[in-house]
Amino acid sequence: VSTQSTWGLCLKMLGFLLRRGLSTSKLVKFEVFVESTGKSVALEAPKGTPLAQVLKDGNIPLPFECGFKCECGTCAIEFKDKSTFENVLKEQPPAADEKSTLGSLDAPIRLSCQLKVSDALEGAKILA
């Protein structure tokens, strides 16, 4: 394979990613512990990707009953580490509809449909 064709392929892939609105930055890696199966699943995704979509695509068995509309609470996740929860809370404060659905933010719980993958999730341990 020539250097020229390799560069051409790289440029095509970059264009593909940019047209799809996907970040070309590093992937954010985190772990999800699935209560119903007792198993941990390592996931990674580009920054800016809706977290609920990453969980769904990663076969995390959450119902997502309202289709990511912040109406049902079935996509709720819990952060095992309080400092990760606080970092996510600072970076992505909950909107009024999320507060209404959850009722309280005393526990380290958020709706995955209201979060995007960000640096705050790097290395996070999430309970689903």
C-alpha positions in Angstrom: 0.0 0.0 0.0 1.5 3.4 -1.0 1.8 6.3 1.3 -0.5 8.3 -1.0 -3.3 5.8 -0.8 -3.0 5.5 3.0 -3.3 9.3 3.3 -6.3 9.3 1.0 -8.0 6.6 3.1 -7.3 8.6 6.3 -8.7 11.8 4.8 -11.8 9.9 3.6 -12.3 8.5 7.1 -11.9 11.9 8.7 -14.4 13.4 6.3 -16.8 10.5 7.1 -16.5 11.2 10.8 -16.9 14.9 10.5 -20.0 14.6 8.3 -21.6 12.3 10.9 -20.8 14.9 13.6 -18.6 12.5 15.5 -15.6 13.7 17.4 -12.2 12.8 16.1 -10.7 13.2 19.6 -9.7 10.3 21.9 -12.3 8.0 23.1 -13.6 8.3 26.7 -13.5 4.9 28.5 -15.7 3.9 31.4 -17.1 0.8 33.0 -20.8 -0.2 33.6 -21.8 -2.7 36.2 -25.1 -4.3 35.2 -27.0 -5.2 38.3 -29.4 -7.7 36.5 -26.5 -9.8 35.2 -23.8 -9.1 37.8 -21.3 -8.4 35.0 -19.2 -5.4 34.2 -19.0 -4.0 30.7 -16.2 -1.8 29.5 -17.4 0.9 27.1 -15.8 3.7 25.2 -17.2 6.5 23.0 -16.2 9.8 21.5 -16.9 13.0 23.5 -20.3 14.5 22.8 -22.0 11.2 22.1 -25.3 10.8 24.0 -24.6 8.5 26.9 -27.9 6.7 26.6 -27.1 5.8 23.0 -23.7 4.4 24.0 -25.4 2.3 26.7 -28.0 1.0 24.3 -25.5 0.2 21.6 -23.4 -1.5 24.3 -26.3 -3.8 25.1 -26.8 -2.5 28.6 -30.3 -3.8 29.5 -32.0 -0.6 30.4 -35.6 -0.2 29.1 -35.3 3.4 27.7 -39.2 3.4 27.7 -39.7 7.0 26.6 -37.1 7.0 23.8 -34.6 9.4 25.5 -37.2 12.1 26.2 -36.6 12.5 29.9 -40.1 11.3 30.8 -39.8 7.9 32.4 -36.6 7.6 34.4 -35.9 4.0 33.1 -32.4 5.1 31.9 -31.3 6.1 35.4 -27.7 5.3 36.2 -25.8 5.6 39.4 -22.2 6.7 39.8 -20.2 4.5 42.1 -17.7 7.3 42.8 -19.1 10.5 44.4 -16.3 12.7 42.9 -17.2 11.5 39.4 -20.8 12.3 40.0 -19.9 15.8 41.3 -17.7 16.4 38.2 -20.5 15.3 35.9 -22.9 17.5 37.8 -20.7 20.5 37.5 -20.0 19.9 33.8 -23.6 19.0 32.9 -26.1 20.3 35.4 -29.5 18.7 35.3 -32.3 20.6 33.5 -35.6 21.2 35.2 -37.3 18.2 33.5 -34.5 15.8 34.7 -34.9 17.2 38.3 -38.7 16.6 38.0 -38.3 13.1 36.7 -35.7 12.1 39.4 -37.3 14.1 42.2 -34.0 14.6 44.1 -30.3 14.7 43.4 -29.3 13.5 46.9 -28.1 10.2 45.5 -25.4 10.1 42.8 -28.1 9.3 40.1 -28.6 10.8 36.7 -30.6 10.0 33.6 -28.3 8.7 30.9 -30.6 10.3 28.2 -29.6 13.7 29.6 -25.8 13.2 29.5 -23.2 13.3 26.8 -19.9 11.5 27.0 -17.3 13.9 28.4 -13.9 13.9 30.0 -15.7 13.7 33.4 -16.7 10.2 32.5 -13.1 9.0 31.9 -12.6 5.9 34.1 -16.0 6.2 35.6 -17.7 3.2 37.3 -21.4 3.3 36.6 -24.2 1.1 38.0 -27.0 0.3 35.6 
